[in-house]
């Protein structure tokens, strides 16, 4: 009797169980990543190719990868890469693995970049301790025309950052220098940086040995140990910041949650800062020191008007409301709004929109995920999607407008920052909301939108249910009362031969399959 083949589905199940027994906190995700890396299948394709047998070469590669991961080696080192915001980075032992918190640090740094541009000049950024180059490369790729000087003391980190820079095509925008902090930076540049950003070593020395073995056993101590109180490098950064930043420039530093308040006091006591604050990370822990130098830029460059709440009739929005919402969205702002399903928080789906990054920060959402697009008409499926099966077009014709989200291959009209890395997909929905569809038509672009709630919290089904924190951080909130459907949309993957229900919501799965002719 022939030996049963190791298919994608079988090895996914086996690997998940094996890694769970080995103590992996996220065994299913690890198994998906390993399969993606070994087979070249995207995460969506893994689930649409369960019956595909692995080749012997793939089995050998999977065996080696599973053994390494099972022994505790970080997943990013095993695969040699990781997604970060809108890019994919190479990773290797000896260089710190970027964390999700650092994606939020990039959002903060981009505030300084955007203010500089709003003030009328090209932005210049100094990054100290660049590691993989994740911050520098993200800024350069998301804000074309920005110059970034990135430094690191580790030759290995500098070499890796340079490789990532070149692979991502931002070599003209990013200079990588091997030096201690800013010691190797051209003196002619000092005093002209709009942003100084750093994710320095910040773990107190006594805490380092208590970190998980996956961290202390594999990642470089040089990038972890911040001295007795974790602030050794931060103190040196504060000393050089006034010399590096132009008036009105931004200092933003990621720090240990237990010492960031002390860091803020050190910064305030130094003087010369127009404002000093502590901001939270994705888990709402104090994480970032954010300080603006005294000068004109610290008070200027705002994109949007003060936050406020405006009532709206979702079926028949008034011209004044449409005009105000369009103005906020056109300026790169963030809007909380009702839809037919639940309340959403969104921005105009335009390239390099600062509102896009702010939404992730406001929600505490992982940048490895992307924002679905709300489109104006069913015909937009063919504008922003490609390689569409006939049954996907049928779903749009019959169930749009409505609470149905279709995940499709993204067309060339979709800016890369909105596309899921590795999958090349975009989630599209045409909502049964005159408000949303009219906004999309007036703007001429879809709205990049996700549910208006902190990541992991229940979706808001009425204006009153939207968290006060989100209302305070958005630029405008439209309160349309209770959402008509009050249930999240059904999500269907349309990248395989058959529809795959990724989430059953307002539209039953049976109805989706019926319309698809299956």
N, C-alpha and C positions, 0 to 999 in steps of 0.2 A: 504494500500500500504506500502510495507516494506521501512524503512528508508534507504536512500542511504548510502553506506558504506564509511567510511573515508579511502581512499586509500593513498598510498605513494605520488602519484602525486597530489591528491587533497589537502592533508595536507601541502605539500611543497608549493603549490601555495597560499593557505590561509595564512600560516605562513609568507611567504615572504611579502604579502600585509600588514599583521598586523604589522610586525616589521618595515616596511617602514613607516607606519603611525605613529609609535612610535618614529621615528627619527633615527633608526638604519642606520648607514652609509653603511653597507654591508648586507642588509636584506636577499638576496638570499644565501649568504655564511653562514650567521648565521642559516638560516633554514636548510641548508644541514648539518651543524655540529650537530644541535640538533637532526635531524632525524638519523644521523649516531650514535650518542651517545645513543639514546633511542632504536633503532631497531637493532643495530649491523651491519647494512648495510654499506658498504663502499660508498664513494661518487660516484664511477662509478656504483655500484649496485643500488643506489637510482634511477638512471636514466634508469636502465634496469628492474626495478620492480615497475613501476608507477601504475600498476593495483593491486598490492598486498595490501589487507586490513590490517590495523593495529589491533592488538589484543586490548582488553580492557585495559590490563596492559600497553601496549605501548601508548595508547591514554591518560591514566591518567598521565603517565610519561611525555608525550609531553606537556600536558596542564600545568603541574607544571613548566616545563622548559621554555615554551613560556611566562608564566606570569613573571617569574624571569627575563628573558632577556628583555621583554617589559618594565619592571620597571627600566631598566638601568644597571642591574647587568652584569659585564663583562662575556662574553661568556665562557671564560676559567674557571671561578668559577662555572658557571652553569653546565658545562659538567664535571668539575673536572679533566680535562686533556687538553693538547695541544701538537701538534707536534713541535719539535724544531730540526732543522737540520735532523739527521737521527734517532732520538729517539722520544718517546712519554713520556711526563712528567705529573705527577700528579700535580694539582694546587689546592690551597685552599685559602680562605680569610685569610688575615693577612700576606701573603707572596707575594712579588712583582711578577707580571706576566712578564715572559720574552718577550722581544720585538724582532722583526726581526733584528734590528740594532745589537743586541748582538750576533746574528749568525755570523756577520762579525767580531766581536771582537774575536770569537773563531778562525776564519781563521788567524787572526793576531797572536794569541797565538801559533797556530800550526807552524807558521814560526819559532818561537823560539825553539819549540820542535824538529822540523826537523833539525835545525842547530846543536842542541846538539847531536842528533843521528849521523849526518854527521861528527861531531867532534870525535865520537867514544865512547860516554858514554850514559847511560840511562838518559832520561830527568826527571827532577823534577820541578813541577809547584806549585806555591802558589797562591791560589785565595782568595781574601779578599772581604767579603760580598757576600756569595754564593747564598743566596735566595733559589730558588727551587733546586739548584745544576746543573742548565742547562749547565753552562760552564764546570765545573769539570767533569760531567758525559759524556759530548760530547767529551772532550779531551781524557778521559780514554777509551771510546768506539772506538774512531777513531785512537788512537795511542796506541796499545797494548804495555805494558811494561813501560808506563809512570806512574810515581807516582804523585798524586795530593793531596795536603793538602788544604782543603777548610774551611774557617772560616766564622762565622756570629755571630753578637751580639744577634740576636733574637732567643730565644729557639724554637719558632714555625718554623722558617726557618730551623734551624739545624735539627729538627725532620723530616721535609718534605724532605730536601735534603738527609738525610740518607735513608728514605723510597724509594726515587727515585733511589738512588745509588744501593740499594739492589734489587729493582725490575728489574733494568737493568743489574744486574750481574757483576757490577764493584766494588764490595765491597773490593776486595783485592788491588785495585789500588787507591781508594779514601778514605782519612781520613777526616771526618767532625768534626770540633771542635767548640764549643761554646765559643767565646771570642771576645774581642774588637780588631779588626784588627789582628795583629800577636802576641798579648800578650800571647796567650796560645800555641804557636808553639814551639816545642822542639828546644832549643838553638843550639843543635848539627846540626840541619838542616839549620839554618840561615847561609847565606853566600854560600849555595850550590844549590840554586834554579836557574834554567835556565830561568824561566819565572815567572814574577809577573803580574797577570792579575786581573782586578777589574772593576766592574760596580757599583760604589759607589753612594750614594745619591748625585745628582749634580744639582738639580733644585734650582735656587735662591729662597730664602724664599718669596720674594715679588711676584714671578711668580706662586708659588704653588696654591694660591687660584684661579688663572685664568685658571687652567687646567680643562678639561672636568669633569663633575660630575661623569662620569663613572670611572674616575681615583681617584679623591680626595674623592669621597664618599665611595669607597670600598677598595682601596689599601692603605697599611700602610704608614703613613707620615714619619716614620723612614727611609724608603727606598727611599723617594723622596726628602726631604728637605736637601739641601747641604749648608745651611747657607746663609749669606747675599749675597755673590757673587757666591754661588754654589760650592766653592772650598775648603770648610773647611776640608773635608775628604781627598781630593786630596793632600793638603799640608802635612797632616800626612803620607800619603802613600809615598810622596817624601822623607820625613825624614827617613823612615825605609827601603826604596828600596835599598840604597847602602849596608846596613847591610844584606839584605835578598838575593840579587843576587850575583851569581858568576861573575867573569870577563867575559865580553862579553854577559851577560844575557840581557833579554828583559823585558822591562816594557811596558805594554799596558793597557790603561784605557779609558773607555767610559765616555764622558762628554757632558755637555750642549753645543749646537752649538755656543752660544754667548760667552762662556768663555774658549773654548779649546785653542784658540790662547794665551790667558793669561797664561793658564796652561803650554803651551810649553815654554813660556818665563821664567816662574818660574823654569822649569826643566833645561833649558840652563844655567840660572844664578847660579844654584847649582854647576855646574861643574861635571866632572867625567863621562860625557856621550860622547860616540863616535859619536852619531847622535841623533837628536831629530826632529821629524816631526809630522805633523797633517794629518790624513787621513779622507776620506769622508765615509759617510754611504751609504745605498742603494739609498737614495734620493739625493745623491751628496751634502749633507750638511757636514760641518766640524764636526767630531764626536769623533775621537780617537786620544789620545796622544800615540805616539809610540816612544820609546827611547831605544837605545842599550848602555849598559855599556861599558866603555873602556875595551879592552882586545881582545884576539885572536879570540874569537867566533864572534865578531861583524864584523870582516873582512872576515871570512871564511864560509865554509859550503854551498856555493851557489850550486844549482843543475844544472843550465843550463847556456849556453853561452849567450853573449849579444844578445839583440833582433835585428832581421833583416828581410828583405823582400827578398824572392827568387822567381823568375819566375818559372812556372811549366806548363807542358803540361798535362792537366788532363787525357787525353786519353792515353798518352804514356809518363809517368813520367820517367825521367832519373834515372839511378842507383844512381848517386850522390845525387839527391834530395831525393830519397827514403831513402838512408842511413842516411842523415842528419835529416830528419823528424823522422825516427825511433829512432835515438839516443836521440833526444829531448824528444820524448814520453816515451821512456824506462827509462829516468832519472826522470820522474815525471813532465815533463814540459807541457806547454800549447801551442797548435798549432792552428793558424787560417788557414783555408784551403777552397778551393772551393769544392762544391758538385754539383750534377746534378741540384738541386733545388735552394738553396741559399748558401751563404758562411756560414761556421760553425766555432765554436771555441770549441776545444775538447781536451781530454787527453786519455791516455790508461785506459781502464776500469778495473783497477787492485785494489785490496783491499788497503785501507789506502793510496791512491795516493794523495800527496799534491796538485797536479794540479787540482784535482776534486773540492776542496774547493775554489781554486783561481778563477775558472771559475765563480762561483756564485758572488764572490767579484768583478770581472772585469765587469760582466754584470749588477750588481745590481739586481740580481735575488733572489727571495724568496727561502730559503732552504726547505720550505715545498713542493716545486716542485722538480722533479727529472730530470736528463738528459737522453734523449733518447740515445740508442745505435745504432751506425752504424756497421752493421755486414758484413762479407765477402761474405757469400753465403746464398741462400734461405734455405739450410739445417740447418742453425743456428737457425731458428725459433724453431725447435724441441729441440735444445741443451739448449737454454736459456728460452724457454717457456714450460708450462705444461698445461694439461687439455685443449688441443687445439681442437676446433671443426673442423670438416672436411672442412667446408667452409673457415676457416682461412688458412688452409694448401693450399687450392685452390687459395686463394688470393696471397699467397707467390709464388706459382708455376707460376702463370700467370702474376702477376704484379711486381714481383721482378726480376732483379734490377729495381728500379723505385722510383718515388716520393710518396710512400705509407708507412705510419708508422702504425704498428699494436701494440696495447696495449694488452698485454697478462699476464696471471699469470706467475710470475717469477719462474724459476726452482731453484734447490739448488745450481746450478753453479753460480748464480748471487749474488755477495757480498751484504750484507744487506744495505750498505750505498747508493746503487743505486736503491733500491726498494722504491716505494711510501709507506710511513707509513700508516697502516690501510687498504690499498688496496692490498698489496703484488703483485703489478703489475710492469711491465717494458715495455717501449716503444721501439720497434725494427724496424729498417729499413735497407734494403739492397739497397744502392744507385747505380744509374747507373753511377758510377765513378770508372774507373780503379785505379786512385790514391788512393782513400779511401779504396777500397776493397783490394788492394795490401798491403797497410799499415797494415790493420787489419790482413791479412794473415801472414805478416812478424813478427808482434808483437805476434801473437798467441792469441790475445784478441780483442774484439770490441773496437771502439772508443766512449767514452761517449761524446756526442756532442750536442750543441744547436746552434741556429742561432747567427752569429757574429754581434751582435748589443747590445747596451744598452737596458735593459728591457723596453719595451714600445715604442722603436724607430723602424722605418721601417727596414726590413731585407735588408742586402746588397746583391745585385745581381751581383756585379763585385768587383774585387780587389780594384779598385779606390774608391768604395763606402763604404768600411770598415772604420769605424771611426778611426781617428789617435790615439785616446786614447787607443783603443783596441789593435792596432798594437804595441803601445809602451809598453803595459802591458803583451802581449803574448811573448813567448820565440822565436817563429819563425812564420812568415807569408808566406804562399805560395800563390802567385798571379797567378791565371790561367785565368785572363781576365773575360769576361762575363760568368755567369753560363748558361748552355744550356737551362734549363727550366725556370729559373728566377721566379718561383712561389713556395711558401712553399708547403710541402707535405700534402697530405690528411691524416688525422688521424682517425683510426677506432678502436673502442673498440671491443675486441674479447673475453670478459669474460662472455657474456650472451648467450642465445640461438640464438640470431640474431645479426648481425653486427650493431653497433651504430656509426654513423658518428659524431665524436667529432669536426672535423674541415674539411671543404671541401676545398681542395687546388688544386694541379695540376691535380689530377685524379678525374673526376666527380663522384658524389655519385651514379648516375645511373650505371656507369661502375662497381663500387664496388659491387653493388647489383646484377648486371648481372653475374659477375664472381662467386659471392657467391651462385648463383643459386636461387635468391629470386626475 
